[in-house]
Amino acid sequence: MAQKPPSPVQLIGLGSAVVVLVVGCSVLGWFIDGRAHTSPVFVFVGLAVGIASACLYSYVQFRKFL
């Protein structure tokens, strides 16, 4: 039985979630770096966590349509 393809609204929501995860984690890392004076360590950690969480979120969402 074939699944319905994702709607444009679902795809826009997925893209928005990916942007929020990556940018949000990077900004959080930037904030921590400013407080701890460890520039740019936590920016890179936040970026890595943001990318990993965005990939995981995308994978979980796309599994619904495969």
C-alpha positions, 0 to 999 in steps of 0.5 A: 500500500502506497503512502501519501507524499508529504504536503507542502505545509509539512515540508515547510514545517520540516525546513523550518524545524531544521533551521531552528535547530541549527541556528538555535543550538549555534546561538546557544553555543555563542551565548555560552562562549560569551559567558565562559570566554571560551570562544569559539569552542561552544559555537562549534559544539552547538553547531555540531549538536544542531546539525546532528539533531536536525539530521535525526529529526529529518530522518524520523519525519521522513520515515513516516513517508517511506 
